[in-house]
Amino acid sequence: MAQNYKKTLAACYLGFITQAIAANFTPLLFLKFHNDYAIPLGKIALISTVFFLTQLVIDVLCSYFADRIGYRKCAVASELCSAAGLIGLAFLPELLPNPLSGIIVSVIIYAVGSGLIEVLGSPIVEACPFEHKEAAMSLLHSFYCWGSVGVILLSTAFFAVFGIDSWRWLACIWALIPLYNIYNFATCPIQHPVEDGKGMSIRSLLRVPLFWISIILMVCAGASELSMAQWASAYTESALGLSKAMGDLAGPCMFAVTMGVSRVIFGKYGDRLDLMKFMIGSGFLCLLCYVTASVSDNAVIGLAGCIACGFSVGIMWPGTISICSERLPGGGTAMFALLAMAGDLGGAFGPGLVGSITQNAGNDLKKGMLVGCLFPLVLILSLFILRGLRQHRQR
């Protein structure tokens, strides 16, 4: 039985790699879109905002229809939408009168797929009959990071060989991964972590103070992670003066590497570490990274802040899910969906705010990064409140 479920794990891992493609490929083209289509950076920020807002809507809807339709059908639909959106990105900007409209339509389509797998991946892995589910869950979330690294490295190599003007071909090549994964999800064994009808309702979840704090944590985690990740390429180019290739490798690529390392470390040694202390320490490191990236005039120090930020945000998203899963074991699909929704809300709001402040500050990304300090600050305060609640219960 365990051997059969390895195919399920492989499908979920590829699903998270597909999500990494959706989230990280288009941001590599932000300045390309800005220069070729004369789209202002403030409107370029709409791409990230629409992506995560679409995921947010899917997260909410998923809490209602995923159990009714079934995980398998939803998972297959997620890969189909991801492939269709990536292929659409290659053609719609040229076919529609407004290039930005073509980009946005494509983003919405693949964001539907990304949102579905984001909600379903965790409960599908949680339901697999393995002894060490914590390790499998941590590894699942690390695949998003390694997928991000692969997207950035291979895209950079592709652009170096064929030129960035060939990005439409690469979008179609990336679409092959979700197309292949449709077969995996259609044939692998899939179970639900909670019996049908036995999971907590949204109303029940919203009555739990722990869940509200977890929602705030997820919003801040998403904003802290994506505000830096989505603008890392443009930041290293415009603010630090690096080339396109070096900017992508040194910025978003190393950001994803350090984020993945953080998740692997906790996945391997998590039983020896205090999750709460680890997250609080990560929050302070994240705050320091944003301050460093926004005020330093030294390119090396600014780049170090950008890279270290990846390590600091690595545990925030899966750590919050772990806290909720442990204390609300009957949360069911609704819990995973609402947590994902909160993370996407932060992912939609954070990069959009950074882009808006940047445009109003004369395209100075450092000013935008300075505003990003708000997200880890609120996260730290929320963690202290959560720790206080835990200590109060233990008395």
C-alpha atoms as a printed R data frame, in Angstrom:
    type eleno elety resid chain resno       x      y       z
1   ATOM     1    CA   MET     A     1   0.000  0.000   0.000
2   ATOM     2    CA   ALA     A     2   2.809  2.400   0.923
3   ATOM     3    CA   GLN     A     3   4.449  1.668  -2.420
4   ATOM     4    CA   ASN     A     4   1.248  2.625  -4.270
5   ATOM     5    CA   TYR     A     5   1.025  5.916  -2.400
6   ATOM     6    CA   LYS     A     6   4.520  6.899  -3.517
7   ATOM     7    CA   LYS     A     7   2.889  7.780  -6.836
8   ATOM     8    CA   THR     A     8   0.518 10.027  -4.903
9   ATOM     9    CA   LEU     A     9   3.463 11.789  -3.290
10  ATOM    10    CA   ALA     A    10   5.172 12.165  -6.671
11  ATOM    11    CA   ALA     A    11   2.003 13.715  -8.125
12  ATOM    12    CA   CYS     A    12   1.783 16.204  -5.240
13  ATOM    13    CA   TYR     A    13   5.473 17.049  -5.505
14  ATOM    14    CA   LEU     A    14   5.097 17.735  -9.236
15  ATOM    15    CA   GLY     A    15   1.967 19.725  -8.421
16  ATOM    16    CA   PHE     A    16   3.972 22.001  -6.140
17  ATOM    17    CA   ILE     A    17   6.662 22.296  -8.814
18  ATOM    18    CA   THR     A    18   3.915 23.398 -11.209
19  ATOM    19    CA   GLN     A    19   2.822 25.966  -8.646
20  ATOM    20    CA   ALA     A    20   6.417 27.200  -8.476
21  ATOM    21    CA   ILE     A    21   6.443 27.598 -12.266
22  ATOM    22    CA   ALA     A    22   3.216 29.605 -12.135
23  ATOM    23    CA   ALA     A    23   4.451 31.851  -9.338
24  ATOM    24    CA   ASN     A    24   8.027 32.428 -10.497
25  ATOM    25    CA   PHE     A    25   8.207 32.324 -14.304
26  ATOM    26    CA   THR     A    26   6.213 35.463 -15.075
27  ATOM    27    CA   PRO     A    27   8.034 37.674 -12.501
28  ATOM    28    CA   LEU     A    28  11.262 36.957 -14.410
29  ATOM    29    CA   LEU     A    29   9.647 38.817 -17.308
30  ATOM    30    CA   PHE     A    30   8.438 41.886 -15.389
31  ATOM    31    CA   LEU     A    31  11.032 44.233 -16.883
32  ATOM    32    CA   LYS     A    32  10.627 42.572 -20.305
33  ATOM    33    CA   PHE     A    33   6.900 43.352 -20.225
34  ATOM    34    CA   HIS     A    34   7.669 46.854 -18.962
35  ATOM    35    CA   ASN     A    35  10.070 47.585 -21.815
36  ATOM    36    CA   ASP     A    36   8.360 45.757 -24.711
37  ATOM    37    CA   TYR     A    37   4.752 46.625 -23.951
38  ATOM    38    CA   ALA     A    38   5.339 49.979 -22.200
39  ATOM    39    CA   ILE     A    39   3.440 48.789 -19.119
40  ATOM    40    CA   PRO     A    40   4.167 50.956 -16.028
41  ATOM    41    CA   LEU     A    41   5.691 49.145 -13.040
42  ATOM    42    CA   GLY     A    42   2.637 50.004 -10.977
43  ATOM    43    CA   LYS     A    43   0.479 48.053 -13.443
44  ATOM    44    CA   ILE     A    44   3.082 45.308 -13.684
45  ATOM    45    CA   ALA     A    45   2.443 44.807  -9.956
46  ATOM    46    CA   LEU     A    46  -1.147 43.912 -10.879
47  ATOM    47    CA   ILE     A    47   0.141 40.637 -12.335
48  ATOM    48    CA   SER     A    48   1.171 39.372  -8.887
49  ATOM    49    CA   THR     A    49  -1.920 40.849  -7.261
50  ATOM    50    CA   VAL     A    50  -4.308 39.181  -9.723
51  ATOM    51    CA   PHE     A    51  -2.437 35.881  -9.432
52  ATOM    52    CA   PHE     A    52  -2.794 35.689  -5.673
53  ATOM    53    CA   LEU     A    53  -6.298 37.167  -5.565
54  ATOM    54    CA   THR     A    54  -7.413 34.461  -7.991
55  ATOM    55    CA   GLN     A    55  -5.799 31.824  -5.791
56  ATOM    56    CA   LEU     A    56  -7.549 33.414  -2.828
57  ATOM    57    CA   VAL     A    57 -10.977 33.066  -4.477
58  ATOM    58    CA   ILE     A    58 -10.231 29.444  -5.398
59  ATOM    59    CA   ASP     A    59  -9.136 28.763  -1.803
60  ATOM    60    CA   VAL     A    60 -12.502 29.971  -0.495
61  ATOM    61    CA   LEU     A    61 -14.494 28.055  -3.101
62  ATOM    62    CA   CYS     A    62 -12.398 24.930  -2.519
63  ATOM    63    CA   SER     A    63 -13.536 24.773   1.105
64  ATOM    64    CA   TYR     A    64 -17.068 24.273  -0.218
65  ATOM    65    CA   PHE     A    65 -16.764 22.135  -3.354
66  ATOM    66    CA   ALA     A    66 -13.568 20.051  -2.991
67  ATOM    67    CA   ASP     A    67 -15.189 17.441  -0.738
68  ATOM    68    CA   ARG     A    68 -18.303 17.313  -2.914
69  ATOM    69    CA   ILE     A    69 -16.549 17.038  -6.279
70  ATOM    70    CA   GLY     A    70 -13.687 14.911  -5.014
71  ATOM    71    CA   TYR     A    71  -9.967 15.521  -4.635
72  ATOM    72    CA   ARG     A    72  -9.051 13.613  -7.802
73  ATOM    73    CA   LYS     A    73 -11.196 15.662 -10.193
74  ATOM    74    CA   CYS     A    74 -10.015 18.905  -8.597
75  ATOM    75    CA   ALA     A    75  -6.348 17.839  -8.791
76  ATOM    76    CA   VAL     A    76  -6.655 16.911 -12.483
77  ATOM    77    CA   ALA     A    77  -8.393 20.243 -13.142
78  ATOM    78    CA   SER     A    78  -5.558 22.067 -11.380
79  ATOM    79    CA   GLU     A    79  -2.940 20.652 -13.749
80  ATOM    80    CA   LEU     A    80  -5.120 21.278 -16.793
81  ATOM    81    CA   CYS     A    81  -5.651 24.946 -15.872
82  ATOM    82    CA   SER     A    82  -1.951 25.428 -15.111
83  ATOM    83    CA   ALA     A    83  -0.966 24.119 -18.539
84  ATOM    84    CA   ALA     A    84  -3.646 26.152 -20.335
85  ATOM    85    CA   GLY     A    85  -2.600 29.366 -18.569
86  ATOM    86    CA   LEU     A    86   1.088 28.950 -19.389
87  ATOM    87    CA   ILE     A    87   0.316 28.264 -23.044
88  ATOM    88    CA   GLY     A    88  -2.069 31.233 -23.085
89  ATOM    89    CA   LEU     A    89   0.705 33.469 -21.736
90  ATOM    90    CA   ALA     A    90   2.694 32.754 -24.895
91  ATOM    91    CA   PHE     A    91  -0.077 33.844 -27.257
92  ATOM    92    CA   LEU     A    92  -2.750 36.029 -25.660
93  ATOM    93    CA   PRO     A    93  -0.640 39.212 -25.161
94  ATOM    94    CA   GLU     A    94  -0.200 39.373 -28.949
95  ATOM    95    CA   LEU     A    95  -3.724 38.274 -29.835
96  ATOM    96    CA   LEU     A    96  -5.615 40.723 -27.619
97  ATOM    97    CA   PRO     A    97  -5.615 44.503 -28.310
98  ATOM    98    CA   ASN     A    98  -4.150 45.228 -24.876
99  ATOM    99    CA   PRO     A    99  -1.058 43.110 -24.026
100 ATOM   100    CA   LEU     A   100  -1.631 43.538 -20.291
101 ATOM   101    CA   SER     A   101  -5.138 42.075 -20.680
102 ATOM   102    CA   GLY     A   102  -3.672 39.010 -22.391
103 ATOM   103    CA   ILE     A   103  -1.165 38.571 -19.586
104 ATOM   104    CA   ILE     A   104  -3.841 38.981 -16.903
105 ATOM   105    CA   VAL     A   105  -6.220 36.475 -18.531
106 ATOM   106    CA   SER     A   106  -3.429 33.892 -18.723
107 ATOM   107    CA   VAL     A   107  -2.429 34.573 -15.135
108 ATOM   108    CA   ILE     A   108  -6.015 34.053 -13.947
109 ATOM   109    CA   ILE     A   109  -6.233 30.690 -15.740
110 ATOM   110    CA   TYR     A   110  -3.022 29.243 -14.325
111 ATOM   111    CA   ALA     A   111  -3.724 30.803 -10.919
112 ATOM   112    CA   VAL     A   112  -6.901 28.687 -10.756
113 ATOM   113    CA   GLY     A   113  -4.744 25.589 -11.154
114 ATOM   114    CA   SER     A   114  -2.162 26.855  -8.697
115 ATOM   115    CA   GLY     A   115  -4.832 27.622  -6.102
116 ATOM   116    CA   LEU     A   116  -6.393 24.172  -6.380
117 ATOM   117    CA   ILE     A   117  -3.145 22.263  -5.851
118 ATOM   118    CA   GLU     A   118  -2.134 24.624  -3.061
119 ATOM   119    CA   VAL     A   119  -5.247 23.657  -1.094
120 ATOM   120    CA   LEU     A   120  -5.331 19.969  -2.018
121 ATOM   121    CA   GLY     A   121  -1.647 19.075  -1.813
122 ATOM   122    CA   SER     A   122  -1.367 19.242   1.980
123 ATOM   123    CA   PRO     A   123  -4.506 17.215   2.858
124 ATOM   124    CA   ILE     A   124  -3.721 14.602   0.170
125 ATOM   125    CA   VAL     A   125  -0.245 14.059   1.637
126 ATOM   126    CA   GLU     A   126  -1.690 14.153   5.182
127 ATOM   127    CA   ALA     A   127  -3.997 11.252   4.236
128 ATOM   128    CA   CYS     A   128  -1.195  9.060   2.823
129 ATOM   129    CA   PRO     A   129  -0.518  6.009   5.069
130 ATOM   130    CA   PHE     A   130   3.096  6.823   5.972
131 ATOM   131    CA   GLU     A   131   4.596  6.804   9.463
132 ATOM   132    CA   HIS     A   132   6.535 10.057   9.224
133 ATOM   133    CA   LYS     A   133   3.926 12.419   7.790
134 ATOM   134    CA   GLU     A   134   5.678 15.498   9.178
135 ATOM   135    CA   ALA     A   135   8.736 14.754   7.035
136 ATOM   136    CA   ALA     A   136   6.573 14.152   3.972
137 ATOM   137    CA   MET     A   137   4.699 17.419   4.568
138 ATOM   138    CA   SER     A   138   7.917 19.379   5.010
139 ATOM   139    CA   LEU     A   139   9.354 17.809   1.886
140 ATOM   140    CA   LEU     A   140   6.167 18.678  -0.003
141 ATOM   141    CA   HIS     A   141   6.568 22.386   0.756
142 ATOM   142    CA   SER     A   142  10.288 22.266  -0.003
143 ATOM   143    CA   PHE     A   143   9.460 21.080  -3.529
144 ATOM   144    CA   TYR     A   144   7.926 24.485  -4.174
145 ATOM   145    CA   CYS     A   145  11.333 25.984  -3.339
146 ATOM   146    CA   TRP     A   146  13.315 23.543  -5.471
147 ATOM   147    CA   GLY     A   147  10.800 24.047  -8.255
148 ATOM   148    CA   SER     A   148  11.415 27.780  -8.000
149 ATOM   149    CA   VAL     A   149  15.180 27.216  -8.209
150 ATOM   150    CA   GLY     A   150  14.741 24.999 -11.264
151 ATOM   151    CA   VAL     A   151  12.475 27.514 -12.985
152 ATOM   152    CA   ILE     A   152  14.917 30.357 -12.425
153 ATOM   153    CA   LEU     A   153  18.093 28.415 -13.326
154 ATOM   154    CA   LEU     A   154  16.684 26.732 -16.411
155 ATOM   155    CA   SER     A   155  14.894 29.874 -17.579
156 ATOM   156    CA   THR     A   156  18.099 31.892 -17.179
157 ATOM   157    CA   ALA     A   157  20.059 29.255 -19.118
158 ATOM   158    CA   PHE     A   158  17.374 29.207 -21.825
159 ATOM   159    CA   PHE     A   159  17.465 32.999 -22.141
160 ATOM   160    CA   ALA     A   160  21.263 32.935 -22.316
161 ATOM   161    CA   VAL     A   161  21.224 30.417 -25.184
162 ATOM   162    CA   PHE     A   162  18.150 31.456 -27.157
163 ATOM   163    CA   GLY     A   163  17.638 35.051 -25.996
164 ATOM   164    CA   ILE     A   164  14.906 36.465 -23.793
165 ATOM   165    CA   ASP     A   165  12.799 37.196 -26.885
166 ATOM   166    CA   SER     A   166  12.161 33.424 -27.033
167 ATOM   167    CA   TRP     A   167  10.298 33.447 -23.701
168 ATOM   168    CA   ARG     A   168   7.044 32.348 -25.397
169 ATOM   169    CA   TRP     A   169   8.613 29.027 -26.375
170 ATOM   170    CA   LEU     A   170   9.770 28.501 -22.819
171 ATOM   171    CA   ALA     A   171   6.254 29.143 -21.467
172 ATOM   172    CA   CYS     A   172   4.996 26.285 -23.661
173 ATOM   173    CA   ILE     A   173   7.847 24.026 -22.531
174 ATOM   174    CA   TRP     A   174   6.990 24.617 -18.867
175 ATOM   175    CA   ALA     A   175   3.381 23.672 -19.643
176 ATOM   176    CA   LEU     A   176   4.533 20.106 -20.383
177 ATOM   177    CA   ILE     A   177   5.030 19.388 -16.661
178 ATOM   178    CA   PRO     A   178   1.392 19.908 -15.593
179 ATOM   179    CA   LEU     A   179   0.220 18.141 -18.770
180 ATOM   180    CA   TYR     A   180   2.240 15.070 -17.735
181 ATOM   181    CA   ASN     A   181   1.049 15.301 -14.142
182 ATOM   182    CA   ILE     A   182  -2.588 15.016 -15.233
183 ATOM   183    CA   TYR     A   183  -1.918 11.294 -15.741
184 ATOM   184    CA   ASN     A   184  -0.378 10.938 -12.274
185 ATOM   185    CA   PHE     A   185  -3.356 12.461 -10.485
186 ATOM   186    CA   ALA     A   186  -5.803 10.488 -12.654
187 ATOM   187    CA   THR     A   187  -4.266  7.131 -11.686
188 ATOM   188    CA   CYS     A   188  -2.731  7.472  -8.188
189 ATOM   189    CA   PRO     A   189  -4.599  6.461  -4.967
190 ATOM   190    CA   ILE     A   190  -6.111  9.470  -3.175
191 ATOM   191    CA   GLN     A   191  -7.745  9.542   0.262
192 ATOM   192    CA   HIS     A   192  -9.276 12.296   2.423
193 ATOM   193    CA   PRO     A   193  -7.620 13.105   5.796
194 ATOM   194    CA   VAL     A   194 -11.035 13.355   7.482
195 ATOM   195    CA   GLU     A   195 -14.096 11.223   6.777
196 ATOM   196    CA   ASP     A   196 -16.717 12.848   4.557
197 ATOM   197    CA   GLY     A   197 -18.812 15.249   6.562
198 ATOM   198    CA   LYS     A   198 -16.626 14.926   9.684
199 ATOM   199    CA   GLY     A   199 -14.365 17.941   9.129
200 ATOM   200    CA   MET     A   200 -14.927 21.198  10.988
201 ATOM   201    CA   SER     A   201 -17.147 23.764   9.280
202 ATOM   202    CA   ILE     A   202 -15.935 27.273   8.469
203 ATOM   203    CA   ARG     A   203 -18.212 28.648  11.179
204 ATOM   204    CA   SER     A   204 -16.701 26.282  13.759
205 ATOM   205    CA   LEU     A   205 -13.170 27.188  12.742
206 ATOM   206    CA   LEU     A   206 -13.871 30.909  13.007
207 ATOM   207    CA   ARG     A   207 -14.945 30.432  16.626
208 ATOM   208    CA   VAL     A   208 -11.452 29.260  17.612
209 ATOM   209    CA   PRO     A   209  -9.058 32.124  18.653
210 ATOM   210    CA   LEU     A   210  -6.059 30.007  17.617
211 ATOM   211    CA   PHE     A   211  -7.406 29.852  14.076
212 ATOM   212    CA   TRP     A   212  -7.789 33.644  13.819
213 ATOM   213    CA   ILE     A   213  -4.189 34.140  14.918
214 ATOM   214    CA   SER     A   214  -3.132 31.485  12.406
215 ATOM   215    CA   ILE     A   215  -4.968 33.433   9.697
216 ATOM   216    CA   ILE     A   216  -3.000 36.588  10.589
217 ATOM   217    CA   LEU     A   217   0.225 34.567  10.593
218 ATOM   218    CA   MET     A   218  -0.525 33.193   7.132
219 ATOM   219    CA   VAL     A   219  -1.307 36.667   5.761
220 ATOM   220    CA   CYS     A   220   2.007 37.977   7.086
221 ATOM   221    CA   ALA     A   221   3.863 34.852   5.959
222 ATOM   222    CA   GLY     A   222   2.537 35.223   2.411
223 ATOM   223    CA   ALA     A   223   3.283 38.957   2.310
224 ATOM   224    CA   SER     A   224   6.783 38.550   3.811
225 ATOM   225    CA   GLU     A   225   7.685 35.778   1.385
226 ATOM   226    CA   LEU     A   226   6.179 37.066  -1.842
227 ATOM   227    CA   SER     A   227   6.988 40.770  -1.451
228 ATOM   228    CA   MET     A   228  10.662 39.868  -1.604
229 ATOM   229    CA   ALA     A   229  10.394 36.876  -3.961
230 ATOM   230    CA   GLN     A   230   8.240 38.593  -6.599
231 ATOM   231    CA   TRP     A   231  10.410 41.712  -6.736
232 ATOM   232    CA   ALA     A   232  13.813 40.076  -6.171
233 ATOM   233    CA   SER     A   233  14.669 39.958  -9.882
234 ATOM   234    CA   ALA     A   234  13.732 43.590 -10.510
235 ATOM   235    CA   TYR     A   235  15.370 44.641  -7.223
236 ATOM   236    CA   THR     A   236  18.742 43.118  -8.041
237 ATOM   237    CA   GLU     A   237  18.651 44.669 -11.526
238 ATOM   238    CA   SER     A   238  17.396 48.183 -10.830
239 ATOM   239    CA   ALA     A   239  18.404 48.811  -7.205
240 ATOM   240    CA   LEU     A   240  21.690 46.868  -7.167
241 ATOM   241    CA   GLY     A   241  22.702 47.365 -10.815
242 ATOM   242    CA   LEU     A   242  23.241 43.683 -11.676
243 ATOM   243    CA   SER     A   243  22.663 42.218 -15.137
244 ATOM   244    CA   LYS     A   244  19.468 40.316 -15.979
245 ATOM   245    CA   ALA     A   245  21.131 36.887 -15.714
246 ATOM   246    CA   MET     A   246  23.064 37.708 -12.541
247 ATOM   247    CA   GLY     A   247  20.014 39.398 -11.060
248 ATOM   248    CA   ASP     A   248  17.854 36.304 -11.532
249 ATOM   249    CA   LEU     A   249  20.524 33.924 -10.225
250 ATOM   250    CA   ALA     A   250  21.597 36.044  -7.259
251 ATOM   251    CA   GLY     A   251  18.115 37.302  -6.356
252 ATOM   252    CA   PRO     A   252  15.072 35.001  -6.714
253 ATOM   253    CA   CYS     A   253  17.148 31.857  -7.294
254 ATOM   254    CA   MET     A   254  19.220 32.131  -4.110
255 ATOM   255    CA   PHE     A   255  16.114 33.309  -2.263
256 ATOM   256    CA   ALA     A   256  14.403 30.031  -3.203
257 ATOM   257    CA   VAL     A   257  17.495 27.975  -2.311
258 ATOM   258    CA   THR     A   258  17.744 29.383   1.210
259 ATOM   259    CA   MET     A   259  13.975 29.010   1.689
260 ATOM   260    CA   GLY     A   260  14.205 25.365   0.658
261 ATOM   261    CA   VAL     A   261  17.181 24.781   2.957
262 ATOM   262    CA   SER     A   262  15.207 26.202   5.867
263 ATOM   263    CA   ARG     A   263  12.306 23.810   5.225
264 ATOM   264    CA   VAL     A   264  14.558 20.788   4.770
265 ATOM   265    CA   ILE     A   265  16.431 21.560   7.995
266 ATOM   266    CA   PHE     A   266  13.216 21.770   9.998
267 ATOM   267    CA   GLY     A   267  11.826 18.711   8.239
268 ATOM   268    CA   LYS     A   268  14.876 16.700   9.311
269 ATOM   269    CA   TYR     A   269  15.499 18.134  12.781
270 ATOM   270    CA   GLY     A   270  12.056 19.470  13.633
271 ATOM   271    CA   ASP     A   271  11.571 16.966  16.456
272 ATOM   272    CA   ARG     A   272  14.558 18.547  18.250
273 ATOM   273    CA   LEU     A   273  13.564 22.178  17.661
274 ATOM   274    CA   ASP     A   274  10.884 24.367  19.219
275 ATOM   275    CA   LEU     A   275   8.688 25.424  16.291
276 ATOM   276    CA   MET     A   276   7.489 28.584  18.035
277 ATOM   277    CA   LYS     A   277  11.002 29.790  18.877
278 ATOM   278    CA   PHE     A   278  12.194 28.902  15.386
279 ATOM   279    CA   MET     A   279   9.401 30.975  13.840
280 ATOM   280    CA   ILE     A   280   9.965 33.959  16.148
281 ATOM   281    CA   GLY     A   281  13.678 33.929  15.359
282 ATOM   282    CA   SER     A   282  12.862 33.687  11.661
283 ATOM   283    CA   GLY     A   283  10.525 36.673  12.004
284 ATOM   284    CA   PHE     A   284  13.278 38.852  13.502
285 ATOM   285    CA   LEU     A   285  15.697 37.728  10.778
286 ATOM   286    CA   CYS     A   286  13.102 38.585   8.117
287 ATOM   287    CA   LEU     A   287  12.628 42.066   9.587
288 ATOM   288    CA   LEU     A   288  16.396 42.601   9.560
289 ATOM   289    CA   CYS     A   289  16.578 41.442   5.922
290 ATOM   290    CA   TYR     A   290  13.921 43.906   4.768
291 ATOM   291    CA   VAL     A   291  15.633 46.763   6.603
292 ATOM   292    CA   THR     A   292  18.982 45.790   5.088
293 ATOM   293    CA   ALA     A   293  17.599 45.558   1.534
294 ATOM   294    CA   SER     A   294  15.882 48.940   1.846
295 ATOM   295    CA   VAL     A   295  18.560 51.125   3.451
296 ATOM   296    CA   SER     A   296  21.908 49.675   2.370
297 ATOM   297    CA   ASP     A   297  23.801 51.398  -0.448
298 ATOM   298    CA   ASN     A   298  26.205 48.463  -0.656
299 ATOM   299    CA   ALA     A   299  25.161 45.998  -3.378
300 ATOM   300    CA   VAL     A   300  26.708 43.012  -1.557
301 ATOM   301    CA   ILE     A   301  24.916 43.798   1.716
302 ATOM   302    CA   GLY     A   302  21.635 44.472  -0.077
303 ATOM   303    CA   LEU     A   303  21.927 41.199  -1.957
304 ATOM   304    CA   ALA     A   304  22.767 39.344   1.272
305 ATOM   305    CA   GLY     A   305  19.593 40.725   2.841
306 ATOM   306    CA   CYS     A   306  17.549 39.517  -0.145
307 ATOM   307    CA   ILE     A   307  19.066 36.016  -0.019
308 ATOM   308    CA   ALA     A   308  18.837 35.614   3.771
309 ATOM   309    CA   CYS     A   309  15.187 36.647   3.604
310 ATOM   310    CA   GLY     A   310  14.489 33.340   1.851
311 ATOM   311    CA   PHE     A   311  15.791 31.390   4.854
312 ATOM   312    CA   SER     A   312  13.800 33.563   7.262
313 ATOM   313    CA   VAL     A   313  10.431 33.012   5.540
314 ATOM   314    CA   GLY     A   314  10.963 29.297   4.844
315 ATOM   315    CA   ILE     A   315   9.296 28.001   8.003
316 ATOM   316    CA   MET     A   316   6.494 30.570   8.253
317 ATOM   317    CA   TRP     A   317   3.949 29.043   5.850
318 ATOM   318    CA   PRO     A   318   4.412 25.286   6.631
319 ATOM   319    CA   GLY     A   319   5.020 26.094  10.310
320 ATOM   320    CA   THR     A   320   1.649 27.779  10.649
321 ATOM   321    CA   ILE     A   321  -0.042 24.834   8.911
322 ATOM   322    CA   SER     A   322   1.722 22.437  11.305
323 ATOM   323    CA   ILE     A   323   0.510 24.385  14.342
324 ATOM   324    CA   CYS     A   324  -3.090 24.299  13.093
325 ATOM   325    CA   SER     A   325  -2.966 20.642  12.030
326 ATOM   326    CA   GLU     A   326  -1.663 19.600  15.440
327 ATOM   327    CA   ARG     A   327  -4.140 21.608  17.536
328 ATOM   328    CA   LEU     A   328  -7.141 21.270  15.199
329 ATOM   329    CA   PRO     A   329  -6.828 17.684  13.860
330 ATOM   330    CA   GLY     A   330 -10.449 17.718  12.694
331 ATOM   331    CA   GLY     A   331 -10.042 20.908  10.670
332 ATOM   332    CA   GLY     A   332 -10.473 19.092   7.355
333 ATOM   333    CA   THR     A   333 -10.480 20.684   3.907
334 ATOM   334    CA   ALA     A   334 -11.983 23.941   5.190
335 ATOM   335    CA   MET     A   335  -9.004 24.534   7.491
336 ATOM   336    CA   PHE     A   336  -6.401 23.934   4.761
337 ATOM   337    CA   ALA     A   337  -8.403 26.060   2.309
338 ATOM   338    CA   LEU     A   338  -8.792 29.051   4.630
339 ATOM   339    CA   LEU     A   339  -5.130 28.962   5.646
340 ATOM   340    CA   ALA     A   340  -4.119 28.898   1.994
341 ATOM   341    CA   MET     A   341  -6.564 31.748   1.364
342 ATOM   342    CA   ALA     A   342  -4.913 33.838   4.074
343 ATOM   343    CA   GLY     A   343  -1.452 33.159   2.654
344 ATOM   344    CA   ASP     A   344  -2.618 34.164  -0.807
345 ATOM   345    CA   LEU     A   345  -4.221 37.302   0.600
346 ATOM   346    CA   GLY     A   346  -0.803 38.291   1.910
347 ATOM   347    CA   GLY     A   347   0.781 37.261  -1.402
348 ATOM   348    CA   ALA     A   348  -1.663 39.480  -3.287
349 ATOM   349    CA   PHE     A   349  -1.446 42.474  -0.977
350 ATOM   350    CA   GLY     A   350   2.285 42.502  -0.202
351 ATOM   351    CA   PRO     A   351   3.877 42.677  -3.690
352 ATOM   352    CA   GLY     A   352   1.132 45.042  -4.846
353 ATOM   353    CA   LEU     A   353   1.874 47.439  -2.000
354 ATOM   354    CA   VAL     A   354   5.618 47.272  -2.666
355 ATOM   355    CA   GLY     A   355   5.035 47.977  -6.384
356 ATOM   356    CA   SER     A   356   2.674 50.866  -5.682
357 ATOM   357    CA   ILE     A   357   5.037 52.529  -3.194
358 ATOM   358    CA   THR     A   358   7.911 51.983  -5.630
359 ATOM   359    CA   GLN     A   359   6.078 53.742  -8.460
360 ATOM   360    CA   ASN     A   360   5.052 56.669  -6.224
361 ATOM   361    CA   ALA     A   361   8.665 56.985  -5.070
362 ATOM   362    CA   GLY     A   362   9.973 57.447  -8.617
363 ATOM   363    CA   ASN     A   363  10.557 53.725  -9.288
364 ATOM   364    CA   ASP     A   364  12.799 53.447  -6.207
365 ATOM   365    CA   LEU     A   365  12.443 49.801  -5.134
366 ATOM   366    CA   LYS     A   366  14.309 50.431  -1.904
367 ATOM   367    CA   LYS     A   367  11.444 52.616  -0.698
368 ATOM   368    CA   GLY     A   368   9.025 49.814  -1.571
369 ATOM   369    CA   MET     A   369  11.103 47.279   0.354
370 ATOM   370    CA   LEU     A   370  11.107 49.538   3.408
371 ATOM   371    CA   VAL     A   371   7.309 49.310   3.583
372 ATOM   372    CA   GLY     A   372   7.689 45.522   3.493
373 ATOM   373    CA   CYS     A   373   9.084 45.679   7.037
374 ATOM   374    CA   LEU     A   374   5.488 45.883   8.281
375 ATOM   375    CA   PHE     A   375   4.780 42.245   7.426
376 ATOM   376    CA   PRO     A   376   7.437 40.469   9.545
377 ATOM   377    CA   LEU     A   377   6.781 42.958  12.352
378 ATOM   378    CA   VAL     A   378   3.086 41.996  12.577
379 ATOM   379    CA   LEU     A   379   4.060 38.327  12.269
380 ATOM   380    CA   ILE     A   380   6.398 38.589  15.259
381 ATOM   381    CA   LEU     A   381   3.706 40.237  17.378
382 ATOM   382    CA   SER     A   382   1.191 37.538  16.398
383 ATOM   383    CA   LEU     A   383   3.624 34.775  17.355
384 ATOM   384    CA   PHE     A   384   4.103 36.294  20.803
385 ATOM   385    CA   ILE     A   385   0.308 36.418  21.238
386 ATOM   386    CA   LEU     A   386   0.048 32.788  20.119
387 ATOM   387    CA   ARG     A   387   2.778 31.732  22.536
388 ATOM   388    CA   GLY     A   388   1.000 33.602  25.308
389 ATOM   389    CA   LEU     A   389  -2.204 31.690  24.582
390 ATOM   390    CA   ARG     A   390  -0.336 28.386  24.703
391 ATOM   391    CA   GLN     A   391   1.322 29.219  28.022
392 ATOM   392    CA   HIS     A   392  -2.050 30.302  29.438
393 ATOM   393    CA   ARG     A   393  -3.605 26.953  28.493
394 ATOM   394    CA   GLN     A   394  -0.741 25.004  30.072
395 ATOM   395    CA   ARG     A   395  -1.320 26.661  33.461
